[in-house]
């Protein structure tokens, strides 16, 4: 089946378009020289190829087939020019352009979530002030048989007046000894725990030193992370954590149910507050 006249015209225009596109690859300076050489009687041999290519394009453009196809295309465009554009490169660039980013959205103020690792309720314990510290220590020692809390002083001749900050000595028989540093900004503000350092029950160390045993150094590091999560944590709230270490070397980990961890063979020295059961759960560092 022979092609229709319209197909012949489309093929002629396609061939002409391809010839012009090939001529675009000729360097601009050589293209200008080749155009001038067509008007000269003798052209340089190196330009004969480009000159011949331009002559072929011009001859094809003047042919009856191409002229007929161009006139048919022009008449078709005049009769129905909707959605026709001659800027092909511009359309291609627009299609490749990434979508514009969305407009900035207004900032929405959200309620800041507490990062404290202590029990979430803040109304269950009344903040303790400096003037109430002595009475609190006496009451604490009455209520606990294994745990003891007292004020640590550097020398026996030290005065009875409490200093700011104050260092407290907490001990659990045959388990650990901890030095607690508490301070306050003024008399009307509650006491806050600044630092806690843990030692073995028979170690004779100063509060600013560290334990000779890795397990108690790990406990001190955990206390530091707890204080960092709530820098204003009160003494009473922290004491609930310290009292959970009464059975530190015999308590099973809440996750793996082992007394000693499978890695390092260390006791469950970390604690996680459980809101459902309202108590501190023991955890290994690796759990």
C-alpha positions as CSV (number, residue, x, y, z in Angstrom):
1,X,0.0,0.0,0.0
2,X,1.6,3.3,-1.2
3,X,1.8,6.1,1.4
4,X,-0.8,8.9,1.2
5,X,0.1,12.5,0.1
6,X,0.0,13.7,3.7
7,X,2.4,11.0,4.8
8,X,4.8,12.0,1.9
9,X,4.6,15.6,3.0
10,X,5.4,14.7,6.7
11,X,8.3,12.6,5.6
12,X,9.7,15.4,3.4
13,X,9.5,17.9,6.3
14,X,11.0,15.4,8.7
15,X,14.0,14.8,6.4
16,X,14.5,18.5,6.0
17,X,14.3,19.0,9.8
18,X,16.9,16.3,10.3
19,X,19.3,17.8,7.7
20,X,19.0,21.2,9.4
21,X,19.7,19.7,12.8
22,X,22.8,18.0,11.5
23,X,24.0,21.3,10.1
24,X,23.7,22.8,13.6
25,X,26.7,20.7,14.7
26,X,29.0,22.6,12.3
27,X,31.2,25.1,14.2
28,X,29.9,28.6,13.8
29,X,33.1,30.0,12.3
30,X,33.2,27.2,9.7
31,X,29.5,27.6,9.0
32,X,30.0,31.3,8.2
33,X,33.0,30.5,6.0
34,X,31.2,27.8,4.2
35,X,28.3,30.2,3.4
36,X,30.7,32.7,2.0
37,X,32.6,30.0,0.0
38,X,29.4,29.2,-1.9
39,X,29.5,32.6,-3.5
40,X,33.2,32.2,-4.5
41,X,34.4,30.5,-7.7
42,X,37.0,28.5,-5.9
43,X,36.5,27.2,-2.3
44,X,39.1,25.7,0.0
45,X,39.1,21.9,-0.2
46,X,38.5,21.6,3.6
47,X,35.2,23.5,3.3
48,X,33.9,21.5,0.4
49,X,32.1,19.1,2.7
50,X,30.3,21.8,4.6
51,X,29.5,23.8,1.5
52,X,28.0,20.7,-0.2
53,X,25.9,20.0,2.9
54,X,24.5,23.5,2.8
55,X,23.8,23.3,-0.9
56,X,21.8,20.1,-0.4
57,X,19.7,21.7,2.3
58,X,19.0,24.7,0.1
59,X,18.1,22.4,-2.8
60,X,15.8,20.3,-0.6
61,X,14.1,23.4,0.8
62,X,13.4,24.7,-2.8
63,X,12.1,21.4,-4.0
64,X,8.4,21.1,-5.1
65,X,7.7,18.4,-2.5
66,X,9.0,20.4,0.4
67,X,7.3,23.7,-0.7
68,X,4.0,21.9,-1.2
69,X,4.3,20.4,2.3
70,X,5.2,23.8,3.8
71,X,2.1,25.4,2.2
72,X,-0.1,22.6,3.4
73,X,1.3,22.9,6.9
74,X,0.7,26.7,6.9
75,X,-2.9,26.3,5.7
76,X,-3.5,23.6,8.4
77,X,-2.1,25.9,11.1
78,X,-4.4,28.8,10.0
79,X,-7.5,26.6,10.0
80,X,-6.8,25.1,13.5
81,X,-4.0,26.7,15.5
82,X,-5.2,25.7,19.0
83,X,-2.6,24.1,21.3
84,X,0.2,24.7,18.7
85,X,3.4,26.3,19.7
86,X,6.7,26.6,18.0
87,X,8.8,27.0,21.1
88,X,9.6,23.3,21.7
89,X,12.8,24.0,23.7
90,X,11.0,26.3,26.1
91,X,8.2,23.7,26.8
92,X,10.8,21.0,27.4
93,X,12.6,23.2,30.0
94,X,9.3,23.8,31.8
95,X,8.5,20.1,32.0
96,X,12.0,19.4,33.5
97,X,11.7,22.2,36.0
98,X,11.1,20.8,39.5
99,X,7.9,21.9,41.2
100,X,8.0,25.1,43.3
101,X,8.4,24.5,47.1
102,X,5.4,25.1,49.2
103,X,5.0,28.5,50.9
104,X,6.3,28.7,54.5
105,X,3.7,27.6,57.0
106,X,3.1,29.6,60.2
107,X,4.8,28.4,63.3
108,X,2.5,26.5,65.6
109,X,3.4,26.6,69.3
110,X,3.2,23.2,70.8
111,X,3.3,22.3,74.5
112,X,6.7,21.3,75.5
113,X,7.0,17.7,76.7
114,X,8.8,17.0,79.8
115,X,12.0,15.0,79.4
116,X,12.2,14.0,83.1
117,X,12.9,10.3,83.8
118,X,11.4,10.6,87.2
119,X,7.8,9.8,88.2
120,X,5.5,12.0,86.2
121,X,3.1,13.3,88.9
122,X,4.4,16.5,90.3
123,X,1.7,16.9,93.0
124,X,2.4,13.7,95.0
125,X,5.5,15.2,96.8
126,X,5.7,18.6,98.4
127,X,9.0,20.3,97.5
128,X,11.4,20.3,100.4
129,X,13.0,23.6,101.5
130,X,16.3,24.1,103.3
131,X,14.8,24.9,106.7
132,X,12.9,21.6,106.6
133,X,16.0,19.4,105.8
134,X,16.8,18.4,109.4
135,X,13.3,17.2,110.2
136,X,13.1,15.4,106.9
137,X,16.3,13.5,107.6
138,X,15.0,12.4,111.1
139,X,11.7,11.3,109.7
140,X,13.4,9.4,106.8
141,X,15.7,7.5,109.2
142,X,12.6,6.5,111.3
143,X,10.8,5.1,108.3
144,X,13.7,3.1,106.8
145,X,15.6,0.4,108.6
146,X,18.2,-0.4,105.9
147,X,18.7,3.1,104.5
148,X,20.3,5.9,106.5
149,X,20.6,9.6,105.5
150,X,22.7,12.2,107.2
151,X,24.6,15.4,106.6
152,X,28.3,15.0,105.6
153,X,30.8,17.4,107.0
154,X,34.5,17.5,106.1
155,X,35.8,17.8,109.7
156,X,34.3,17.0,113.1
157,X,34.9,20.6,114.1
158,X,32.7,22.0,111.4
159,X,29.9,24.3,112.4
160,X,26.3,23.0,112.8
161,X,24.9,25.6,110.4
162,X,24.0,24.2,107.0
163,X,25.9,25.4,104.0
164,X,24.8,26.0,100.5
165,X,25.3,23.6,98.8
166,X,25.0,20.9,101.4
167,X,26.4,17.4,101.0
168,X,24.4,14.5,102.4
169,X,25.6,10.9,103.0
170,X,23.2,8.1,102.1
171,X,23.9,4.5,102.8
172,X,22.3,1.1,102.3
173,X,23.9,-1.6,104.5
174,X,26.2,-3.9,102.6
175,X,25.0,-2.4,99.2
176,X,26.3,1.1,98.6
177,X,27.1,4.6,99.9
178,X,26.1,7.7,98.0
179,X,27.0,11.4,98.5
180,X,24.2,13.7,97.5
181,X,24.9,17.4,96.8
182,X,21.8,19.6,97.2
183,X,21.5,23.4,96.8
184,X,18.9,26.2,96.7
185,X,18.8,29.7,95.2
186,X,17.2,31.3,98.2
187,X,15.4,30.3,101.4
188,X,12.0,30.4,99.7
189,X,13.0,28.0,96.9
190,X,13.0,24.2,97.3
191,X,16.2,22.1,97.5
192,X,17.4,20.7,94.2
193,X,19.8,17.7,93.7
194,X,23.0,18.8,91.9
195,X,25.0,15.6,91.8
196,X,25.1,12.1,93.3
197,X,28.2,9.8,93.5
198,X,28.0,6.2,94.4
199,X,30.7,4.1,96.2
200,X,31.0,0.6,97.7
201,X,29.7,0.2,101.2
202,X,33.2,-0.2,102.7
203,X,35.0,2.4,100.5
204,X,36.5,5.3,102.3
205,X,36.3,8.0,99.6
206,X,35.6,11.7,99.5
207,X,32.4,13.0,97.8
208,X,34.3,14.5,94.9
209,X,36.3,11.3,94.1
210,X,35.1,8.2,92.3
211,X,34.7,4.5,93.2
212,X,37.4,1.9,92.5
213,X,34.7,-0.5,91.3
214,X,33.2,-0.3,87.8
215,X,29.7,-1.2,89.0
216,X,29.5,1.9,91.3
217,X,31.0,4.1,88.6
218,X,28.2,2.9,86.3
219,X,25.6,3.7,89.0
220,X,27.1,7.3,89.3
221,X,26.9,7.8,85.6
222,X,23.2,6.7,85.6
223,X,22.5,9.1,88.5
224,X,24.1,11.9,86.4
225,X,21.8,11.1,83.4
226,X,18.7,11.1,85.7
227,X,19.6,14.6,87.1
228,X,20.3,15.8,83.6
229,X,16.8,14.8,82.6
230,X,15.4,17.0,85.4
231,X,17.9,19.5,86.7
232,X,15.3,20.8,89.3
233,X,14.5,17.4,90.7
234,X,13.8,17.6,94.5
235,X,15.5,15.6,97.2
236,X,12.4,13.6,98.2
237,X,11.8,12.6,94.6
238,X,15.4,11.5,94.2
239,X,15.3,9.5,97.5
240,X,12.6,7.3,96.1
241,X,15.1,6.3,93.4
242,X,17.9,5.7,95.8
243,X,15.8,3.5,98.1
244,X,15.1,1.2,95.1
245,X,18.7,0.0,95.3
246,X,18.2,-1.9,98.6
247,X,18.4,-5.2,96.7
248,X,20.6,-4.1,93.9
249,X,22.7,-7.3,93.8
250,X,19.8,-9.7,94.0
251,X,17.1,-8.0,91.9
252,X,16.3,-9.5,88.5
253,X,16.3,-7.3,85.4
254,X,12.7,-6.5,84.3
255,X,13.6,-7.2,80.7
256,X,15.8,-10.4,80.6
257,X,14.9,-11.7,84.1
258,X,18.6,-12.2,84.9
259,X,20.4,-11.0,88.0
260,X,23.7,-10.4,86.1
261,X,23.7,-9.3,82.5
262,X,24.9,-11.7,79.8
263,X,27.5,-9.1,78.7
264,X,29.9,-7.9,81.4
265,X,28.1,-9.8,84.2
266,X,27.0,-6.5,85.9
267,X,23.9,-6.2,88.2
268,X,20.8,-4.4,87.1
269,X,22.0,-0.9,88.1
270,X,19.6,1.2,86.1
271,X,16.0,2.1,87.0
272,X,13.0,2.9,84.9
273,X,9.8,4.3,86.5
274,X,6.7,2.3,85.7
275,X,3.5,4.4,85.7
276,X,1.2,1.3,85.9
277,X,2.8,-0.3,88.9
278,X,4.1,2.9,90.5
279,X,7.6,1.6,91.2
280,X,11.1,1.6,89.8
281,X,12.0,-1.3,87.6
282,X,15.5,-2.7,87.5
283,X,17.3,-2.8,84.2
284,X,20.8,-3.8,82.9
285,X,22.7,-1.2,81.0
286,X,22.6,-3.5,77.9
287,X,18.9,-4.1,78.2
